[in-house]
Amino acid sequence: MANARATHSVPGADARAELARAGLRCTRERVLTLTTLARVATPRTVEELSALLGGSVHRVTLYRTLERLVGGGVVERVLFPDGLLRYEYVSTHHHHVTCTRCGRHVPITFSHARMNDTALRVAPDFATVEGHTLEFYGTCRVCERAAGGMSGYATR
């Protein structure tokens, strides 16, 4: 599940500041988890995170830590087509394009405000938009070439 996105920079001191901004207590586990998620810069499962942390955070503590970080808005839950829940450091609001063959995913950004305005315009019975989910699925060019260009979908 390789991703070309650049690594986010959240060393320990920045992680502490990020936790403080989110109103979260600064614990060793939270700093390690947040720093690791920012370093890998791709959504990871709890199992993958646990391996990356090398056992320095107990699995139950990791689950609790991730839920606190999600609640504080510094980490997001991401669900891809494989059905596995992953966690990702929130550097900017973005979505993903995911290859349904190899699982590779690439982040893409849209104007959040514009999406909310559009939703309110086409659904006039709503007063506010509190959130959304938007993910794209398809076949990456590597898998398309491997299949001999036979995905059945139009490409550029």
N, C-alpha and C positions, 0 to 999 in steps of 0.2 A: 504494500500500500504506500508506495513512495509518493512524495509530494515535492514539488519544486519550490514551494514557498520558503522564503527566507526565515531564519531563526529569529524569534522575538527576543529582545534583550530585557530580561528581568533578573538581574543578579540579586543576591540576598538582601541588600539594602533597599533596592527598588521593590522587592517583594514585600518587605516590611511596610514600606510606604503605601503600597497598593492595598494591603490588608487593612491598614489604618483608615485609608479613604473609604473602604467598604464597611467600616465599622466592625471589623473582625479582630479578635484577639490575635496577637502575633505569637504563634507556637512554632516549635521546631518542625512539626509535621506539616503545618500549613505552608511555611516558607519552603521546605523541601519539595512539596507537591507542586506548588505554584511555580517555583523556579524550574522544575523538571518539565512541566507542561509548556512553559514558555520556551524552553531550550529546544524541545523536540518539534514544536510548531505544527504538529498535526494532531488531530483527535486520536486519543488512545483509550483502550479498554482498561478496566481496573486491573486486569491480569497483566497487561503490557506495562502499565504504570508501576505496578508492584515489582516487576522484573527490573525496570529502569531504576527504581529506587533501591534495588539490591537488598531488600529485606529490612531497610532502615525504618520503614513505617509498617506496623502490623496491618494486615488486610482489613480487619474490622475498623481500625482507626482510619485507614485510607478511605473507606466508604463514607464514614462520618465526616471526614475532612472535605471530601469532594462535595458532599451535600451542603456543608457550610459555605464553601467557596461558590457554589452555584447560587445559594441564597444571597450571598453578598454581591453577586453580579460580576465576579472576576473570572468565573469559569462557566461554560455552557455545556449542556448535554447535547450530544449529536447522535442521531439515529440514522444509520445508512441502510441500504437495501438488504444487507446480510442479517439484519435484525439485532446486531450487537450494539449496545449502548456504549458510546464513547464520550470522553470529556476533553474539552479544548479550552485553552487560555483565551480570554476575550481581549483581543487587541483592538479590533474594530468589528463592527457588525458585518457579517458576511454570510454567504450561502455556499453551496458546493455543487459541482458537477461531478458525478460519480460514474465510472465505467462499470457497467453491469457484468462485464466478463472478468476483469482482473481486480476490480475493487479500488483502483487508483482514483483519487479524488483531488480536485483542484478548487481552491477558494475563488469565489467571484463576489463582487460587491455591487450593490444597488443603492440608490438613495432611499433610506428608510422613510424619511419625511414624505417623499413623493409617493412611495407605495401606500402609506397610510392615507394620504390625500385621495389617491385613486380609489382605495377601498371605500372611503366615506362617500365619494362621488357616485360610485356604482351601487352602493347599498345605503340609500338615503334614510332608511329606518334605523340606522345606527348612529349614535351620538359620538362614540369614541372607538378607536382601534387600540387595543392593549398589547397586541403582539401578532406574530404570524410565523408560519413555517413555509419554507420554499426550498425545494431541492430539485435538481435536474439530474436525469439519468440518461445514459447513452453508451456509446462505444468509443473508446479512445482510439487515436490514430494507430497506435502500435497494435492493438487487438484487431482493428479493421484490416491492417496490412497482413497480419498473420492469418486472417480468415480469407484473404484474397479479395478483399473489398466486397464481401457478400453479406453485409449486415441487413440489407433490404431497406435501409433508410438513406435518404438523400444526404450527401456531404457537400461541403463547399466546393 
